[in-house]
Every structure is written in structure tokens, then in C-alpha cells.
Amino acid sequence: MSDSSEQRMEFIIEQQAMFAVEIAQMKEIQREQAVSVSRLTENMHQAREMLHSVIGGMREGFDNLIVANEVTRRLAEDVGHLAMATSQRVTMLESKHEGDSKS
């Protein structure tokens, strides 16, 4: 074989070897990326579950606030009715007392 043919063959063999190394490196990178994507997917599922839990807790808290607000409103109405009844009783007692003191 001539020198030029041997050089070409060496060049081709070197290129094939470099190509094989690069393919092996790319396969390793792809494997690492697949692992990373899998981890990210799992983290996303966990974050979604936590978010659903937080949303559920917030809904429960809002429901409790609504109930507490309704109870407070009813209590305020009751206090208003009691205040009016007390005022009427005081007025009635004052009228009765004034009537008794005039007699």
C-alpha cells in the first residue's frame, strides 16, 4: 500500500474512534438527562400534591371564617335585640317609678 492510502486509512480509523467516543459520551449525557427529567417529574408531582393539600387547607380555613362571620353576625343581632329589650324595660321601669312617685 502506498503512504497516501495508509494515511487515509489511519485518518478513517481515527475518525471512527473519535466518533465512537463521542457517541458514548452523548449516550451518557442522554442517560443523565433522562434521570434528571425523571427527578423533575417526580418533584413536580410532589409539588402538585403539596399545592392541592395547601388549597384544601385554605378552603377549609375560608369555610371556617365564613361560619365564624355568620355566628358573629347572629351574635351582634342578638346583642342588638337584647339592648333594645333592656332599653324598653328600663323605660318601662322609669315610667312606673315616675308614676309611683307622683302618687
N, C-alpha and C positions, 0 to 999 in steps of 0.2 A: 504494500500500500504506500501511497505517496504521503508526504508530510501534510499536504493540504487535506487529504481525506482523513488522516488521523486527527488533525486539529479539529475538523468538523465533527468527527465522532466524539472527541473529548468534550467539545462545546455542547453537543446534544446531550451527552451523559450528564454533564454539569447542570445543564438547564433542567433535565428531568429530575435530578437530585434536588435542586432548589425548588422545583415545582412540588415535589413530594413533601418537602419540609414545610413549604407554605400551606399546602392543603392540610397537613397535620396540625399546623398552628391555627388555621381557620376552623377546623373541626373542634379543637379545644376551646377556642373563643366562642363558637356556636353553642357548645355544651355549657359553658359558664353562663352565657346569656339565657339559655333555657332554664337553668337553675335560678337565675335572678328573676326571670319572668314568673316562674312558679312561686318564688317567695313573695314577689309583689302581689300576685294574685291572691295568695293566702292572706297577706296583710290587708288587702282591700276587703276581703270577705270579713275579716275580724273587725275592721273599721266600720263596715256597714252594720254588722251585728251590734257593735257598741252604739252606733248612731241610733239604731232602732230602739235600743234599750233607753237611751237618753230621751228620745222623743216620747216613748211610753211614760217615762217618769215625769216629763214635763206636762203631758196631757193629764196625768193623774193629779199633779200639783195644781194645774189650772182648774180641773174639776173641783178639787177641794176648795180653791179660792172662790169659785162660783157659789158653792154651797155655803161657805162662811159668809160671803157677802149677802146671800139671801137670808141667812139666820140673823145677821146684824141688822138688816133692813126690817125684819119682823120684830126684832127686839126694840128697835127705835120706834116703830109704830106702837108697840105695847107701852113703851115709856110715855109716848105722847098721849095715849088713851088714859093711862094712869094719872098723868099730870092733869089732864082735863077733869077726870073724875075727882081727884083730890081738890082741885080748884073749885069745882061745883060744891063739894062737901063743905069746904071752908066757907064759901059764900053762903051756903045754907045755914051753917052754924053761926056765922056772923049775923045773919038776918034774924035767926032765932034768938040769939043773945041780945040783939038790939031790941027785939020785941019784948023780951023778958025784962030788960032794964027799963023800958018805958012804962011797964005796968005797975 
